[in-house]
Amino acid sequence: MKSEILSLLRESMLREKAADAPAGENQPAGMPAGKEQPAGMPVGKETPTGREYISGQELCSRFGVSRTAVWKVINQLKEEGYEIEAVQNKGYRLKASPDVIGEIELGSRLQTRGEGHWAGSSLIYYPSTGSTNIDAKRAAEDGAPEGTLVVTDCQNTGRGRRGRDWSSPQGCNLYFTLLLRPDCSPDQACMLTLVMALAVAEAVNELGLEAGIKWPNDIVLSGKKICGILTEMSAEPDYIHYVVIGCGINVNQEEFPSEISRTATSLRLEKGEKISRSALLVSVMDHFEEAYGAFRKTWDLTELLPSYHRFLLNKDARVRVLDPKGEFDGIARGINEKGELLVETEQNGIVNVYAGEVSVRGVYGYV
């Protein structure tokens, strides 16, 4: 009941915000008027309009409980850091939320998106875990549906692309894995890494930041990495059992280990204020649903190429391809519908570079 009451309080607040907002006011480019911009709101600032009250009687009737039971739940939420105002003859109003990653907070955020959303429809939360990808694969083997979302506040054995360790401290970042069951070939499913990269970049840009993608899937701000993505699957040669896409986003981390401090940053460091992790996660899920829908039309990146190229930092830049068969330099001209990087070389013309085989660096630095 706690999650449901929190969802109702948040829904009421968002309805009033949408009703009071003039068409197009304070909306990012491309976002319909009245749509919540949760990730762009600093932590603790829900900006209520003043009329988002839900009466205690309404809550009692909705859940078939006494006023005392409702009062106890409200107090529990307050103890967990939610700022809830109680006004006699009006009811309760949500004023601010804490920066927490937990089942109650995430559940209420995901529930308030309305009908038609599927990414995160089933939520698995662990305060701490070894790897959300491993947890998601275990859930998939047990029959979990597409859209199952595994989230944790701390990863002990997080991994990046090509088996690299991923720094995953507690209480400041986002670590999650989304389970998919796509009806496509394994080769086509490999492109889903780029689909998720696009979703994360779009969500980050709604914060007012200028994120870019370093091919294939690093999200970059100010020349430094803020997100890594790892896609894994269980498949036969021509059939996929499931795909898991794991993400680690540096949200509110303020210090990094010395070995990565020159190449890593966080949203908080770049924006100068704390960001709501749970709101950002919901924003990423919304953008992924849209991008995945476009991907499924052709099972490739044809419809997503313009959007991906808009974020691609490597485009028309000089790059060095670190191929085990031999390094070479060239100019990145973009990607094709398969997600391959098109590198123009002096000797061999356009070379298609596949993400699973090589790494790409800027000739003069990380990007």
N, C-alpha and C positions, 0 to 999 in steps of 0.2 A: 504493500500500500504506500510505502514511503516514496518509491520511485514514481508511482502514478500521481500522487499529490504534487510532487515536484514538477512533473510534466504539465499538470493542469495550471499551476502557477506560472510556468514559463510560457505556455500557450496563451494564457490570458494577457500576459505582458506583451507578447509578440503581436497579438491581434490589435491591441491598442496602438502599438508603435506603427503598424502598417496603416491603420485607419487615420492616424494623425499626420503621417508623412505626406507632404505634397508630392504629386507625381514626379518621379525622377530625382527628387531631392536626396542628396547624400548617398547616391547609388553609384557603384563603380560602373565603368563602361561595360555595356553588354549585360548588365543585371537588371531584370525587370523591377519596376517600382514596387515597393512594399515587401520585397524579398529580404529576409534577414541577412545581414552581413556579419555573422557571428565572429569569424576569425579576425576581422579587422577591429574588433572591440578589445581594448586592453582589459586585463583581468579585473573583475570587480565592478565594471562599468556597464550595467545592463540598461542604463538610461530609461527608466520607466516614465510614462507620461502622466501618471498621477491618478489613473482611473482603473488600474488593472487589479482590482480587488475581487477575491472569491470569498463568498460568505462561508462561515463555519457550517451553517445549515446546509448549504449546497454540497459541501464535502461530506457531511454526515449522510445525506440522502444518496449521494453517488456511491458510497462504499458501504452503506448500511451499518454504520458504527456510531458510537456516541460522540458528543462534543469533547469529552475527556480524551477519547482515543485520538481524535484529530489534534487536540492540543499537545498530546504527547509526541506525535509525529512531527509537528511543527517545531517543538523544542529540540527534538533529535536533530533535525535539519540545521537549526541554529547552532547547536553544539558542533556540528561538522563544518561550520564556517559559512553557511548560507545566511545572508542578511534578509530577513523576512519581517516586514512591518505588519503589525496587527492594529487595526483601528475599529473601535466600537461602532456597531451598526453598519460597518462596511465590509469587514472581513480581513483577509490576508493578502499581502502583496509581496512578490519577489523583487528585491531591489538590487542584489548583487550576489554573485556566485564565487566560491573560492576556486583557486587553480588546483583542482584535484583530478586525478585519473582514477575513477572507481566505477563500480557497477551501477550505483545509483545515479551519479552524474552523467555517465555516458548513456545509460538507458533512457534517462529523461530527455537528453539532447536528441538521441536518435528517434525517439517516439514522437517528438514534436515536429518532425519533418513532413508529416501528412502521408496520404496514401500514395502508392506507386513507387516508393523507395524500397530497394531490396538489399543494397550494400550495408551490412550491419544489422540486418533484420534479426539475426541470431548473434548474440554477443557472448563471448567467453572472456572473462577478465581474471588475471592473476596479479596480485600485488608484486610478485617477483617470480621470474622464471628463467630457465636457461636460454630458450630461444622460442619466439612466437612462431617461427616457421615450423619448428619441430612439433609444437603444440597443435598447430593448424593441420599438419600432416596426420597427426594422430587422430584428430577430430574427423578428418576426411575419411580415414580408414574405418571409423566407427559410423559412417553414414551421414555426417553433417551436411546440410544443404549448401548450395551455392549462395554466397553472400554472408556466410559465417565470418565474423570478425573476431580475431584474437588480439587482445590488448594487454599490455603490462606496464607497470610503472618503473620496472628495472629488469634489464636483461643481463644475465651473468656470462653467457657464452655467445653473444651476438656476433654474426659473421657478415661480411660484405662480399662483393663480387670476387671470384677466384679464390675464395676461402680466407680472405683477409679478416683479421679481428676488427670488430666495430665497437668503439667506446660507447658504453650504455649506462651512464650513471643514473642514480635514482632521483625522482622528484622534480625533474626539470625538462625532460624531453618526451617525444612521442615514439613509442615502439609498437608496431601493430602488423598483423598479417591478415590479408583478405583471401578467402577460399573461393575458387571458381571451378566450374565444371563445364568448360567450353566445348562445343561440338565442332571442333576443328582439328587439324593435324598438329603434331608436336612442333613442326617448323613454324606454323602460324602462331602457335601459343607463345613462342619465344618473343614475339613482338609486344606482348602484354607488358613487358618491362617499360617500354617506351610509352605505352598508354598511361601507365601509372605515373611516370615522370611528368607527362603533360598535365595530369590532374593535380599533382603536387605544385607544379610551377604556377598554375592558374590560381590555386588556393592561396599561395604565398603572395602573389601579386595583388590579391584583394586586400592585403594588409597595407597596401600603399608602397610596397617594396618592388624593386625591379629584379626579379629572379630570372635566371637563364638556365638553359640545359647544356651541360657539357656532354656530348654524345658518349655513350647512349643514354645514361640515366642518372648522372650526377646533377643535383640542383645546386646552383652556384649563386652567391651574392657577393659583390665586391671582390670577385676573383677567388673566393673561398667557398669550400663545400659546406652545405647545410643539410644535405639529405643523401642517403644511400638507399638503393633498392636491390633486393635479391629475389629473383623469381626461380622457383623450383617446381618440378612436376613429377607425377607418376604416370607413365604412359607405355603403350605398346608402339610398335613401328607406325601404325596407322590409327591409333585410338588413344585418347587421353582419359585417364581415370579422374585426375584432378590437377589443378594448378594452385600454388600458393604464392602470393606476392607479399614479401615482407618489406617494411619501410622503417627507417630510423631517421627522424627529423630532429635536428638541434633547435629546440624552441627557446628555452629560457636558460640554457647553460651559459655561464659567464666566464669560466676558465676551462682550458683544454690541456691535456698532457703535452709536454714540451715537444714530443716527436710529431705532433700534428697541429700545433698552435699556429704555424705559418700558413696552413692550408685549410683550416676549419674555422667556421664562425657559427653564430646562432641568430635566430630572428630577433631575440632581445637585444643582442649587441648591435645589430644593424638598425633596428627601429628605435632603440633607446627606451623601451618600456616592456613590461611583462605582457606576454600573450597567453590567452586562454587556450590550453592544449586541447581540451575536449571540444571546444567550438571549432578549432582548426581541423581536428579529425573529421568532424561532420562535414565541413566544407570540402575536404579532400574526397570523402565518399560521394558527395553530390557531383563533384566534377568528374570523378571516375565513372559514375553511372552514365553520364552524358557521353564521355569519350568511348566507353566500352560499347554503348549502343551504336555509335558510328563505326567502330571497328567490326562489329558483328555483321554489318550489312555486306561486307566484302571479305571479311576475315583477313584484312590487311590494313595498311595505314593510309590508303588512298584518300579518304575523306578527312584525315587528320593532318595531312602534310602541311597545309597552310598554317595551321595553329602551331605545329611542332617547329616549323621553320621560323616562326615569329620569336620563339624562345631560344633557338639553337645558337649558342655562342661560337661554335666552331665554324659556322657558315662563312665562306669566303675568307677564312683565316688560314694562315700557314700552320700545318700540323705535322707532327712526327708520329708515324705508325709503328708501334712496338710489336712487330710480328715475330714470333719465335723463328720463323724461316728467314728473317732478315729485316732490319729496320729500313724505313724509307720516309722521305719527306714529300710533302705535296700541299695542295690547297684544297680544303674541304669545300665542296660545292653544294652540300645539303645531303638529304637522305632520299632513298627511293621508297616505294610502297612496301618493301620488305623490311624496312628499318636499317638497311645497310648504308654506311657512310660512303658517299661518292667522293673519292680523293683524286684530284687531277695531278698527274705527275708529268715530268718532262719527258721521261723515256717511254712510259707505257700508257699514256693517255689517262682515261678515267679508270680507276681501280675501285671495285666494290669491296668494302671492308665490312666483315661480319663481326658483330659485337662479341660473340662467344669465343673468338679466336685471339683477339688482340686488345691492346690498350692504345689510347690516343692521347697525346700530350701536345700542348702548344710548343712550338719550337723555342719560345722564349720564356716559358713558364708552365704552370699547371694547366691553364686554360689555353 
